[in-house]
Amino acid sequence: MIEQLLRDRMEAAVTDIRPASRLDEILAGPPGGTVPPPSPSRQPPRRITLLAVAAALVAVAAFTAGWLVRSADRDTTRIENQPATTTAAGSTSTAERARVGTQLTVLTSTLPKGVRLIDETPTSGGDGFSTTLRFAAEPGTFTGSGPYLRISVTHADGFATQWAERSTGDPVAQVQGHDAWRSDDGPGIQPGWTSLSWATGPDELVEIQSKGVADDTVLAIARSVQIHP
Amino acid sequence: MTDHTALPGFPAFYDARLERTVRQVSLMVGSVAVAEDIAHDAMVQIYERWDAIDDPGAYLYRCAANGALRWLRSRDRSSTLDDEAGSPRLTVVPAVEFVEMADALGRLTDRQRIAVVLRYYEDLSETEIAAALDCRTGTVGPLLTRARAVLRKELAP
């Protein structure tokens, strides 16, 4: 029955959505007593906008799910995408499958104690693809105090070049020979989270968002990231 | 103007309903980030009128549906991307199931989307959906019928 199918599919679709409470914001009540509605005119920093464009491009098109492969006898966490489970946007067929994403290696000894890989989401769209890994001590909402990590790699033609051209300020470090920028107050970053990002080439950008993780630790993690096309 | 001290009952209502409301609106608009903003605005509206509202649950459905409809009617490509960029969930990539469902719901008209989410996610009656959409009860049935026909094809295994 379509009714039951709809109920099941909707419930499954949103079961991982766990919004952060903004009750304090409401109770505090800004002047005038109302909170401005979401505005399309909000202008995030260019670099964040660029990241958002890429994220949206890959998100709105075909999505794929990968299997996680963890190596038990090595000191690295190796993520290898398996054939996808969904196809291009607009199709619900699962007959045609395509490989997307990339392989990552992260040195587990650099992770904060108890933190482990929670999930991986490879995505692809007409203009590129990305892979996002989430790390935490326990699966959950990622809305607590951490430590949390999200490592994402995005590929799109010219994407990293554009990102570098629009980055402002000075790089905070070198990651594997590439300039890396840190930001913690952009509109694309959750309160309390910090972003460290660097381009590995004209078409590839890596970003680590973290919460409750020391900058030095994030940098060590960043320097351990290996990408295998 | 509202006295901005916690009105009795509102915090509990907020805690009990926020997550479900964000999930519901996410299905309506196809974006968790936008849904968080719409749900927040709906909660603000309720807080401002807390003492005067007889049924805050029903009012929340109406505020959320109105917010979703407004957004769906005004959206364009650039504003969608800006809203996503402004969201704290920028790099939280949606689950595969969410994208597939949002894609299927995207085949519907705006009012069909709202109606079908309220019916099959929130399990509201046609009368309750009509109240949320501010339309006649008799309008809801045909909306759902057409929506089911589209989704049956979209979600066919």
Interface residues (C-beta under 8 A of the other chain):
Chain A: I2 E3 L5 L6 R7 R9 M10 E11 A12 A13 V14 T15 D16 I17 R18 P19 A20 S21 R22 L23 E25 I26 L27 A28 G29 G33 T34 V35 P37 P38 P40 S41 R42 Q43 P44 I48 T49 L51 A52 V53 A55 A56 V58 A59 V60 F63 T64 A65 T85 T86 A89 G90 T92 T121 T123 S130 T132 F142 R150 S152 P187 G188 I189 Q190 P191 W193 E207 Q209
Chain B: M1 T2 H4 T5 A6 P11 Y14 D15 L18 E19 V22 R23 Q24 S26 L27 V32 V34 A35 E36 D37 I38 A39 H40 D41 M43 V44 Y47 E48 G67 W71 S74 D76 S78 S79 T80 L81 D82 D83 E84 A85 G86 S87 P88 R89 L90 T91 V92 V93 P94 A95 V96 E97 F98 V99 E100 M101 A102 D103 A104 V116 V117 Y120 Y121 D123 R148 L151 R152 E154 L155 A156
